[in-house]
Amino acid sequence: MSDTERHTISVLVDNEAGVLARVIGLFSGRGYNIESLTVAEVDARNALSRITVVTVGTPMIIEQIKAQLDRLVPVHKVVDLTNEGAHVERELALVKVKATGNRRVESLRIADIFRARAIDSTGESFVFEISGSTEKLDAFIGLMEPLGLVDVSRTGVAAIARGTEGI
């Protein structure tokens, strides 16, 4: 489907039990895929959390997702950051590489180029911390595969609109 688009959607919700399950249920119940999902409390005083969802669909599907999210009771605001304009997206990953000799040197060289930090090291392995765009992380992980990639843990996308306005 060439008319599908990747969208980053921010949802401001009540920070209470079951809200995340309802949002996920909305996606799974209708067969929509979630590429990335992050959630954290953003306003303790008002008990609000921000859910950031990255999904792919046709423009019509994306509009349906936003409309259905907007109808959920604990949802205060739905913002399609992709449609709203300039926004910043970042993701964090921990990448474990088992390497010795030349592969060890090469993994450190690539990590330096990508500005990844070695946060753990043994005689035979590294754990690198890297943050940036999803594409940057994908590229780094792809280069680590032939060098001895063992494991990857990713946070998912955190995103925020640029400028002076908040969600």
Backbone as CSV, one residue per row, in Angstrom:
resi,resn,N_x,N_y,N_z,CA_x,CA_y,CA_z,C_x,C_y,C_z
1,MET,0.846,-1.187,0.000,0.000,0.000,0.000,0.884,1.239,0.000
2,SER,0.943,1.878,-1.128,1.842,3.021,-1.267,1.274,4.289,-0.629
3,ASP,-0.022,4.310,-0.304,-0.606,5.519,0.263,-0.604,5.519,1.793
4,THR,0.122,4.561,2.403,0.214,4.562,3.863,1.277,5.557,4.316
5,GLU,1.024,6.122,5.478,1.920,7.124,6.041,2.219,6.757,7.485
6,ARG,3.402,7.162,7.953,3.794,6.972,9.353,3.407,8.238,10.105
7,HIS,2.680,8.074,11.213,2.238,9.225,12.006,2.616,9.040,13.468
8,THR,3.017,10.147,14.087,3.295,10.179,15.514,2.168,10.953,16.175
9,ILE,1.457,10.278,17.080,0.280,10.857,17.721,0.524,10.946,19.222
10,SER,0.311,12.133,19.791,0.407,12.346,21.242,-0.997,12.389,21.818
11,VAL,-1.177,11.692,22.933,-2.484,11.619,23.571,-2.311,11.965,25.047
12,LEU,-2.999,13.002,25.488,-2.972,13.399,26.898,-4.144,12.718,27.595
13,VAL,-3.838,11.925,28.631,-4.862,11.107,29.288,-4.767,11.233,30.801
14,ASP,-5.845,10.815,31.486,-5.797,10.708,32.935,-4.797,9.616,33.302
15,ASN,-4.002,9.864,34.317,-3.044,8.869,34.797,-3.763,7.969,35.802
16,GLU,-4.428,6.953,35.269,-5.171,6.019,36.127,-5.122,4.630,35.527
17,ALA,-5.380,3.645,36.357,-5.325,2.243,35.943,-6.296,1.974,34.795
18,GLY,-5.830,1.226,33.823,-6.684,0.786,32.727,-6.705,1.679,31.502
19,VAL,-6.187,2.903,31.593,-6.246,3.822,30.457,-5.400,3.312,29.303
20,LEU,-4.165,2.884,29.598,-3.296,2.379,28.539,-3.913,1.151,27.868
21,ALA,-4.521,0.286,28.660,-5.163,-0.917,28.106,-6.297,-0.528,27.153
22,ARG,-7.029,0.521,27.483,-8.126,0.960,26.611,-7.583,1.518,25.304
23,VAL,-6.497,2.267,25.374,-5.899,2.821,24.153,-5.361,1.694,23.276
24,ILE,-4.647,0.766,23.870,-4.115,-0.366,23.113,-5.258,-1.203,22.545
25,GLY,-6.307,-1.394,23.336,-7.474,-2.153,22.874,-8.133,-1.523,21.668
26,LEU,-8.135,-0.207,21.621,-8.695,0.492,20.464,-7.924,0.106,19.201
27,PHE,-6.600,0.056,19.296,-5.767,-0.303,18.145,-5.942,-1.774,17.775
28,SER,-5.787,-2.660,18.742,-5.829,-4.094,18.443,-7.218,-4.540,18.009
29,GLY,-8.247,-3.959,18.596,-9.619,-4.347,18.259,-10.004,-4.007,16.830
30,ARG,-9.310,-3.056,16.242,-9.617,-2.648,14.877,-8.528,-3.057,13.881
31,GLY,-7.525,-3.789,14.373,-6.465,-4.288,13.500,-5.438,-3.244,13.104
32,TYR,-5.330,-2.163,13.878,-4.322,-1.147,13.596,-3.020,-1.565,14.268
33,ASN,-1.906,-1.317,13.610,-0.611,-1.685,14.168,0.015,-0.506,14.915
34,ILE,0.684,-0.819,16.011,1.452,0.174,16.761,2.922,-0.132,16.516
35,GLU,3.651,0.822,15.916,5.088,0.638,15.696,5.881,0.978,16.944
36,SER,5.408,1.963,17.694,6.091,2.404,18.901,5.060,2.960,19.863
37,LEU,5.305,2.732,21.159,4.382,3.200,22.187,5.183,3.580,23.426
38,THR,5.020,4.809,23.876,5.633,5.234,25.134,4.561,5.917,25.965
39,VAL,4.720,5.817,27.278,3.768,6.473,28.174,4.487,6.852,29.465
40,ALA,4.190,8.039,29.953,4.759,8.494,31.219,3.903,9.618,31.772
41,GLU,3.911,9.739,33.089,3.221,10.850,33.733,3.953,12.147,33.380
42,VAL,3.196,13.157,32.988,3.792,14.449,32.619,3.313,15.585,33.508
43,ASP,2.262,15.343,34.301,1.727,16.370,35.192,1.169,15.679,36.436
44,ALA,2.008,15.595,37.477,1.607,14.887,38.699,0.472,15.604,39.419
45,ARG,0.487,16.935,39.412,-0.534,17.708,40.126,-1.928,17.430,39.567
46,ASN,-2.042,17.331,38.250,-3.338,17.070,37.613,-3.524,15.609,37.215
47,ALA,-2.584,14.747,37.603,-2.635,13.305,37.313,-2.844,13.040,35.823
48,LEU,-1.952,13.606,34.995,-2.030,13.419,33.547,-0.793,12.684,33.033
49,SER,-1.016,11.814,32.069,0.062,11.104,31.385,-0.010,11.409,29.902
50,ARG,1.141,11.250,29.256,1.217,11.450,27.809,1.566,10.112,27.178
51,ILE,0.735,9.701,26.247,0.986,8.490,25.476,1.419,8.949,24.086
52,THR,2.556,8.445,23.624,3.016,8.741,22.276,2.948,7.443,21.479
53,VAL,2.180,7.464,20.397,1.971,6.286,19.560,2.476,6.588,18.162
54,VAL,3.285,5.685,17.628,3.685,5.770,16.230,2.949,4.648,15.514
55,THR,2.212,5.011,14.473,1.428,4.035,13.729,1.509,4.331,12.238
56,VAL,1.090,3.384,11.437,1.113,3.535,9.980,-0.274,3.221,9.444
57,GLY,-0.728,4.043,8.501,-2.023,3.791,7.879,-2.282,4.776,6.770
58,THR,-3.368,4.546,6.070,-3.795,5.488,5.043,-4.287,6.743,5.744
59,PRO,-4.372,7.865,5.051,-4.901,9.067,5.695,-6.269,8.838,6.345
60,MET,-7.119,8.028,5.704,-8.441,7.751,6.259,-8.328,6.965,7.573
61,ILE,-7.450,5.970,7.612,-7.246,5.166,8.823,-6.700,6.043,9.954
62,ILE,-5.739,6.906,9.641,-5.162,7.794,10.656,-6.248,8.696,11.236
63,GLU,-7.110,9.235,10.397,-8.214,10.076,10.878,-9.160,9.277,11.767
64,GLN,-9.435,8.022,11.403,-10.295,7.162,12.231,-9.665,6.916,13.597
65,ILE,-8.360,6.637,13.595,-7.650,6.398,14.857,-7.775,7.621,15.763
66,LYS,-7.508,8.798,15.210,-7.568,10.028,16.017,-8.984,10.276,16.540
67,ALA,-9.981,10.081,15.699,-11.370,10.303,16.117,-11.767,9.327,17.220
68,GLN,-11.361,8.056,17.082,-11.704,7.056,18.088,-10.964,7.310,19.396
69,LEU,-9.703,7.740,19.318,-8.961,8.099,20.528,-9.635,9.259,21.236
70,ASP,-10.073,10.249,20.473,-10.707,11.445,21.022,-11.999,11.122,21.776
71,ARG,-12.659,10.009,21.405,-13.917,9.633,22.041,-13.728,8.857,23.346
72,LEU,-12.517,8.362,23.609,-12.294,7.627,24.852,-12.434,8.589,26.035
73,VAL,-13.109,8.159,27.073,-13.429,9.032,28.211,-12.207,9.631,28.901
74,PRO,-11.144,8.872,29.198,-10.038,9.497,29.933,-9.094,10.330,29.061
75,VAL,-9.412,10.493,27.781,-8.548,11.244,26.870,-8.917,12.727,26.914
76,HIS,-7.908,13.572,27.162,-8.117,15.022,27.204,-7.811,15.686,25.872
77,LYS,-6.792,15.192,25.172,-6.407,15.822,23.912,-5.650,14.828,23.053
78,VAL,-5.895,14.881,21.736,-5.192,14.059,20.758,-4.546,15.001,19.761
79,VAL,-3.235,14.858,19.567,-2.514,15.714,18.629,-1.711,14.833,17.682
80,ASP,-1.959,14.986,16.395,-1.177,14.291,15.371,0.033,15.173,15.071
81,LEU,1.146,14.877,15.706,2.345,15.701,15.551,2.828,15.731,14.105
82,THR,2.592,14.661,13.375,3.002,14.602,11.972,2.267,15.646,11.152
83,ASN,0.972,15.819,11.410,0.167,16.801,10.665,0.315,18.217,11.195
84,GLU,0.632,18.347,12.483,0.691,19.671,13.113,1.890,20.487,12.658
85,GLY,2.888,19.833,12.113,4.069,20.570,11.657,5.329,20.122,12.352
86,ALA,6.220,21.074,12.559,7.543,20.751,13.091,7.448,20.148,14.490
87,HIS,8.119,19.028,14.656,8.197,18.377,15.958,9.525,17.641,16.064
88,VAL,9.872,17.281,17.286,11.121,16.593,17.559,10.784,15.190,18.041
89,GLU,11.465,14.191,17.476,11.294,12.803,17.894,12.647,12.239,18.290
90,ARG,12.678,11.511,19.389,13.899,10.840,19.820,13.537,9.494,20.415
91,GLU,14.511,8.599,20.322,14.363,7.261,20.880,15.693,6.896,21.526
92,LEU,15.643,6.062,22.538,16.844,5.594,23.218,16.937,4.085,23.046
93,ALA,18.157,3.586,22.860,18.354,2.140,22.775,19.589,1.738,23.559
94,LEU,19.523,0.553,24.135,20.680,-0.115,24.708,21.009,-1.262,23.770
95,VAL,22.252,-1.320,23.318,22.664,-2.289,22.303,23.849,-3.092,22.833
96,LYS,23.661,-4.404,22.975,24.728,-5.272,23.471,25.429,-5.953,22.298
97,VAL,26.753,-5.832,22.298,27.577,-6.408,21.235,28.645,-7.287,21.873
98,LYS,28.739,-8.534,21.402,29.792,-9.449,21.845,30.870,-9.416,20.773
99,ALA,32.057,-8.903,21.142,33.113,-8.760,20.142,34.483,-8.780,20.801
100,THR,35.425,-9.381,20.082,36.823,-9.380,20.506,37.677,-8.991,19.311
101,GLY,38.911,-8.618,19.583,39.869,-8.312,18.516,39.424,-7.162,17.632
102,ASN,39.542,-7.378,16.318,39.205,-6.327,15.345,37.736,-5.929,15.389
103,ARG,36.871,-6.885,15.660,35.435,-6.557,15.749,35.155,-5.633,16.932
104,ARG,35.899,-5.823,18.000,35.758,-4.964,19.180,36.175,-3.535,18.830
105,VAL,37.292,-3.396,18.160,37.789,-2.082,17.743,36.801,-1.431,16.775
106,GLU,36.306,-2.205,15.840,35.356,-1.678,14.849,34.049,-1.244,15.508
107,SER,33.560,-2.015,16.484,32.315,-1.628,17.158,32.497,-0.316,17.912
108,LEU,33.654,-0.119,18.533,33.943,1.145,19.221,34.053,2.312,18.247
109,ARG,34.634,2.053,17.079,34.766,3.102,16.056,33.389,3.542,15.555
110,ILE,32.532,2.579,15.265,31.180,2.887,14.790,30.396,3.610,15.888
111,ALA,30.527,3.149,17.122,29.843,3.804,18.241,30.266,5.264,18.337
112,ASP,31.534,5.539,18.154,32.040,6.911,18.201,31.412,7.766,17.096
113,ILE,31.330,7.224,15.905,30.726,7.946,14.771,29.261,8.286,15.066
114,PHE,28.535,7.356,15.685,27.120,7.546,15.980,26.873,8.250,17.311
115,ARG,27.939,8.613,18.000,27.868,9.240,19.325,27.154,8.354,20.351
116,ALA,27.369,7.051,20.215,26.863,6.101,21.206,27.897,6.007,22.324
117,ARG,27.431,5.792,23.549,28.331,5.674,24.692,28.384,4.229,25.160
118,ALA,29.588,3.758,25.438,29.733,2.440,26.058,29.435,2.620,27.546
119,ILE,28.327,2.041,28.005,27.949,2.207,29.412,28.264,0.960,30.243
120,ASP,28.666,-0.118,29.559,29.108,-1.319,30.242,30.098,-2.028,29.335
121,SER,31.119,-2.601,29.947,32.142,-3.261,29.157,32.702,-4.446,29.922
122,THR,32.863,-5.563,29.215,33.590,-6.709,29.747,34.698,-7.000,28.738
123,GLY,35.474,-8.023,28.979,36.535,-8.383,28.044,36.017,-8.828,26.690
124,GLU,34.747,-9.218,26.642,34.189,-9.757,25.394,32.928,-9.050,24.912
125,SER,32.458,-8.018,25.646,31.199,-7.393,25.226,31.135,-5.923,25.626
126,PHE,30.222,-5.234,24.980,29.888,-3.850,25.305,28.379,-3.724,25.373
127,VAL,27.906,-2.784,26.179,26.532,-2.308,26.079,26.649,-0.834,25.728
128,PHE,26.091,-0.480,24.578,26.108,0.900,24.113,24.757,1.545,24.379
129,GLU,24.794,2.826,24.731,23.595,3.644,24.866,23.609,4.629,23.700
130,ILE,22.509,4.667,22.953,22.432,5.568,21.805,21.050,6.196,21.777
131,SER,21.011,7.481,21.447,19.721,8.149,21.300,19.728,8.930,20.000
132,GLY,18.529,9.149,19.485,18.382,9.889,18.238,17.114,9.475,17.534
133,SER,17.075,9.743,16.250,15.912,9.367,15.445,15.842,7.844,15.313
134,THR,14.671,7.355,15.024,14.485,5.919,14.810,15.396,5.435,13.695
135,GLU,15.546,6.236,12.652,16.394,5.861,11.515,17.859,5.736,11.940
136,LYS,18.310,6.645,12.787,19.693,6.594,13.282,19.916,5.311,14.078
137,LEU,18.985,4.987,14.965,19.113,3.778,15.759,19.087,2.529,14.886
138,ASP,18.196,2.514,13.902,18.131,1.379,12.975,19.464,1.194,12.253
139,ALA,20.068,2.300,11.800,21.347,2.242,11.078,22.449,1.707,11.992
140,PHE,22.516,2.202,13.227,23.529,1.753,14.179,23.386,0.256,14.457
141,ILE,22.173,-0.175,14.726,21.921,-1.589,15.018,22.284,-2.455,13.816
142,GLY,21.949,-1.969,12.620,22.293,-2.702,11.396,23.795,-2.885,11.223
143,LEU,24.562,-1.868,11.579,26.024,-1.968,11.476,26.620,-2.860,12.561
144,MET,25.944,-2.979,13.699,26.433,-3.820,14.787,26.126,-5.307,14.554
145,GLU,25.139,-5.610,13.726,24.754,-7.011,13.500,25.926,-7.893,13.090
146,PRO,26.674,-7.524,12.050,27.772,-8.413,11.644,28.958,-8.418,12.621
147,LEU,28.977,-7.474,13.553,30.083,-7.391,14.510,29.834,-8.189,15.781
148,GLY,28.630,-8.720,15.944,28.339,-9.539,17.120,27.180,-9.043,17.955
149,LEU,26.170,-8.457,17.316,24.987,-7.985,18.026,24.355,-9.141,18.801
150,VAL,24.111,-8.916,20.099,23.532,-9.941,20.960,22.101,-9.590,21.341
151,ASP,21.872,-8.305,21.707,20.567,-7.935,22.229,20.339,-6.439,22.038
152,VAL,19.058,-6.065,21.950,18.667,-4.665,21.804,17.454,-4.408,22.682
153,SER,17.465,-3.281,23.382,16.303,-2.821,24.131,16.059,-1.370,23.735
154,ARG,14.838,-1.074,23.265,14.510,0.269,22.801,13.364,0.851,23.613
155,THR,13.405,2.176,23.788,12.375,2.838,24.583,11.107,3.110,23.805
156,GLY,11.192,3.246,22.512,10.084,3.751,21.724,10.257,5.250,21.560
157,VAL,9.462,5.828,20.697,9.605,7.246,20.342,8.997,8.147,21.405
158,ALA,9.758,9.148,21.803,9.241,10.268,22.589,9.227,11.459,21.620
159,ALA,8.140,12.209,21.605,8.023,13.298,20.641,7.327,14.502,21.268
160,ILE,7.659,15.666,20.738,7.064,16.914,21.226,7.080,17.913,20.085
161,ALA,6.040,18.766,20.038,5.957,19.790,19.009,6.994,20.874,19.269
162,ARG,7.508,21.455,18.198,8.416,22.581,18.338,7.600,23.852,18.569
163,GLY,8.244,24.886,19.047,7.557,26.165,19.233,7.109,26.385,20.663
164,THR,6.243,27.346,20.842,5.862,27.799,22.184,4.619,27.121,22.750
165,GLU,3.864,26.412,21.936,2.609,25.796,22.392,2.833,24.399,22.951
166,GLY,2.065,24.048,23.976,2.104,22.711,24.557,0.877,21.918,24.141
167,ILE,0.873,20.662,24.523,-0.261,19.796,24.186,-1.458,20.226,25.012
